[in-house]
Amino acid sequence: MYVHDHLGRPLASARLSVKGTRLHYRTGGQGEPVVLLHGAPKTSYHWRDVVPHLTPHHTVITPDLRGLGDSAPAAGGFDTATLADDIAELMSGLGFDSYRVVGEDWGACVAYQLAARHPGRVRQLVYQEAYLAGFGWEEMTHLDAERVAAGEWIYHIGFFFQPDVPEMLITGRERQFIDHWMSQEAHNVDALSSDFLDEYVRCCTMPGRLRAMLSIYRASLEDAELNRAAARTPLPMPVLAVGGRYAMGGDPARQMREVATDVREVLLDAGHHPAQETPRETAEAYLEFFTGELADRRSPASGGEGGPGSRRRVTVHGSRDTAPGGRGRPDRDGAVPGRPRGILALPVVRLVGHRTLAAAVGRNRPDHR
């Protein structure tokens, strides 16, 4: 499956040997490098609709994590520290000594370890829609009535942790399982088009891929120890914590404030998959963070979308309404259902502008293949 840049050109696809395995990656664009790390059950194809917004400004690298996607099968090394070192070696092999890192879901946890283990290489970190093991991840597996009612009991963590049983039950039913899993975590379900699902299923059914994905979950207790040790030294680089308004809400920012000193926060009108549900707004948040514009736009603003050539603008809307079953929505005194009291939902951030770029992408981009 092709991923295209802003001019409609396919990104280059290649593999590179790192740490005893081979990683598949795509690259394209121009400018300072940014590496995008996917989560589960996804592949680097997850970034398809974000990439063309970034390639006018950055050289974009989208690897498949060890054992996933079109990367080679691997027998071990699925803790986030090893996965992070894979990416560090990949980027060095491509000639990049300094870069920005964006991660979502498990890719965010890998990105955190990459920033913690290689702080001299990571200029900025985007941590999107993830619970960091050792900092709230375990709580989400606890079964109680409040969590179930709020839709915040994550059942699959315990299921995946069991050896062999998930492989037995999912094999042969990969499409039904992945479709259900991703759609239940989405807000804009229509954005989860069949071509994404086709690609995720294609890769998951390849030899060793399902076990590799499950092995990432099974290493989470080790990850918790690694993360707690890494957190003793706060991250020195700027961090953008991105949450889906209808998914993890302000939890990514809460976690990053425990491990970093310079944290900005953005909420998008999306569920757990902002890169698929709201790709333009997601990319614009990254670009504003990279350029430093986001730091100056955290207070309420008004006004409509700018005309061609207008500067990107972040509009912050304070929101304290409650929607039935809406994850990450605060109640009247600001507490989020299903989370410990005192953790507040962040304001809803809507990103507008970048019309010229969006129009250019729409004109030049061919049909997805």
N, C-alpha and C positions, 0 to 999 in steps of 0.2 A: 504494500500500500504506500502510495506516494504522499509526502508532505511537501508543500510548496511554499516558496518565499513570496514576498509582496509583488513580485513581477510575474508570478505564475511558474517559476522555474522549480523543478524538483530539487529538494535538498540532496546533497551527495550522501550516499549510504556506504558504509565500510565497517570493517572489524579491526580491532587492535588487541594484541595479547597483553594482558595485565595480570600479575599475581597468580599465575597458573591457570588462567581461564582466558576466554576471548569475549570481549564486549562488542556488541553491535551499537553503532551510533549513526546519527544523521547530523549534517552540519551545513550551514549556509548563512548568507547575510554578510554584513560588513560592519566593522567597528570593534569596540571592546567586547571581549567574549563574555557570554552568559551561558551557563549550563543549566538545563531544565531536567529535574529528576521526578519521575512518575512514581505512583503508588501501586496498590493492588486493588483489583486483579488486572491492572492496566499495563500498557507498554508505552514506549516513547511516542506512539501514535496519538496518545491522549492530548498532546500539545498541538495537534494539527491546526486548530483554528486560532491559537495564540501566536504561533510562529510568524505568520505574515505581518503582524503588527510590530514585531520586534526586529525583523531582519533589515528594515531601512536604517536602523540605528546600531545594531549589534551583530557580531558573529554569534550565531546560536548553535549550541551543541546539545543534542537530545539523545542520551544513551539509553539503552535497555539495561536495567540492573542485572547483576550476576544471576545467571540461570533463567532469566525471564526474557520474554519477547524473542528476538532473533539472536540474543547472546547465547553463547554455548552452554550446554548443560553443565552443572557443577555439582560435585558431591557434598561440598560443605562451604563454610565461610559466609553464612547468612546473617550474622550479627551486624548491626549497623556500623560498627567501627571498621570491619573488614570491607563492607560495601562502600564506605566512605573512602577508604584507602584505594579501592579499585578506581573510583572516580578521580582521585588525586593523581594516580599513575596515568590514567587515560589522558587527563588534561596536560600533564607533563609530556606525554608521548606526542601530543598534538602541537607542542611548542608553546603552551600557555602557562606562564608562571604566576599569573594574577588574574582573577576572574570573579564575576558575580555568580551566586548560586541561588536557584529557585527550586524548592521542593514542595510537593503536595502529598498528603497522606504518608505512606511509608517513605516516600522520597524526601519529605520534610525531615523525618527523623534521621535519615542518612545525611541530609544537608546539614543538620545541626552537628552531627559528629564530624563531618568534613570541616566545618568552621571551627569546631573546638580542637581538632587534631592538627589542623593546618591554618592557623589564624593569619599567618603571613601571606597566604595565597588568596584567601577569601576576602574580597573587598566589601561586599554587602551580602546579606542573607535574607531571603524571603522564605518564611515558614508558614505554610498554608494548610489549613484543615487537617490537623494531626494532633493526636494526644501523645505526648512524650512519655515513654515508659519510665516509671519512677516518679512522675509528676502528674498523676491523675489518670493515666492509662488503666491501671488496675481497678480503679473505682468504677469504671464504666462497665465492668463485668458483673458487678454486684446486683443480684436479683432482688428487687423490692417493688412494691406497688407504685410508688411515686415515679420511679425511673420508667417502669413499663408504661404508665399513663402518659408520661411526657415523651415517649418514644426515644428514650436515651439509655436503654439497656442494650448493650452491644453483645448479642448472643454468640456471634460467630468467633469471638476470641477464644472462648473456652472450647468450642467445637473444633477449631483448627488446631488447638494445642494437643489434642488427642492423637497419638501415633496411629497411622494406617487407616483409622476409621473414616476420616474425611475423604481420603483417596478412594476408598471402596464405594462410598455413597455418591461422590461427585462424578467419578469417571463414567463417561457415557451420557452424562446429563450436564455437561459443562455449560452449554448454551442456556438452558433453563435456569441453572443456578446463578450464573453471572448476570443474566438479564434481571432476575428477581433482586439480587443483591444490590446492583447499581441503581435500579429504578427506585427501590425503597429508600435509598440515601439521597435521591435527587429532589429538588423542588420543581424545576422546569423539566419534567420527564420527556417532553417532546424533543429536547435538545440531545437526548441520548439516541442518536440515529443508528440505523442498523449497520452502517459501515464501521462505526466504532465497535459495536458488538461483534461483528464478523471478525475483525482483526484481533480482539481480545480472545475470542474463542479459538481462532486459528492457532494462536501462540500457546494458549493454555493446553491444547490437546497435543502439542508436540512432546516428544519424549522428555521426561524429567521436569517439565515446566510447572505442572501442578504441585509436585513435591517441593520444588524450589520456593514457590510462593508460600506454601504452608510452613516451610522451614523458617522463613522470615518471622512469622508469628511465633513459632516455637522457640526462637532465640530471644523473646522479649524479656524474660527474666534476667538473662545476661545483659541485655541492653539497659535494663533499669540500673544495674550496678555500674555499667559504663557511663550512663548519663549522670548519675549522682556524683561519680568521681570527676567527670568533666566539669560539672557545675561549680566545683570549688574554685575554678578560675572563670569568672564571667567573660562572656564573649566580648571582645573589644570593638568589633565592627558594628555598624548600624544594622538593625534588624527590622524588617517589615513583617508583622504578623497579620495574616489574611484569614478571615473567617467567613463562612457562608452564613448569612442571616438566619437561614432555616436549618442549619446543621450545628456546627460547633460554636457559632456565635463568637463571644469574646474569650473563649477558653485558650485558643492559640496565643493571644496576647498575654493572658494571665500566666501561662507557662513560660513564655519567653522572658517575662519580667523577672522570673526566678533564676534565669541563667544568663541574662545579658543586661548591659547597662544602658543601652541606647535603643529603645524599642518604639516603633511607630505602629499604628494599627489601622486596619481598613476592614470594614464589613461590606460584603457584596450581596446583592439580591439574588442569592443562589442557595442551593443545598450544598452537598458535600463535593460537588464536581464543578467548581467555578470555571475551570478552563474549557469545559464543554457547555456549561449552561449560560455563562456570560463571558465569552472569550474576549470581546473587545474591551469591556470594562476591566477585566482581569489584567489584560496587557497594559492598559493605560495606568492602572495602579502601579505596576512594576516600573513603567517608564518614569512616572512622576517620582517614585522612590529613588530610582537610579540617578536622576538629575538633581535631586534635592528639593524639588518643588513641593513634595507631599508634606515635608516637615513644617511648612508655613501655612498649611491649609487644614487645620484641625478644629476650626471654630465654625459655627453655623454661617451659611452663606445663602444667597438667593439668586434667582435669575435663571434664564433658560439657557439652552445650548447656544454656544457662540457660532458665528458664521465661519466661512472658510478662512483658514489661517489664524483663527483665534487660539489663544493659549488653552491648554487643558485645564480643567477646573474641577475641583472636588467640592461637592455640595454635601454638607453634613446635616442630616435630619435627626433630631432627637426623637426616639420612639419608645413609648412605654405602654403601648397597647398589647393586648394578649389575644392570640389566636388559638383556637382549640387544636391541640396536638402540635402546635408550632414549636419546633426545637429552637432553642436560643432566644425565645421571646420572654421579656421580663414581665413580672406581675406588677401590681400597682405601686409597690414600694421598691421596685427595681431588681428584685431577686429573680434568678432564672430557675424555672421549675426543673427539678431533677438534678440540681447542682447545689453544692454547699452554700449556705447563706453567706452573703457578703461578696459573692462573685457577681458582678453586675454585667448585664448585656451592654455592649458598646453602642454608640450611635450608629445608625444606618448610613453608610457612605455610598452615594451614587456618583459615578464618574461620568462627566460629559465632555464633549469637545472632540478634538482629533478628527474633525470631519474630513479634512483633506486626505489624511492617511486612510481613513475608513473607505472613502470613496475610491481611492486608488486601488485598494485591495479588492473591492467589489468589481472594479472594471477589469483588472488584469488577471484575476485568479480564475483558472479553468475549473471545470467540474472536478470534484474529488474522484480519485481513482483508488 
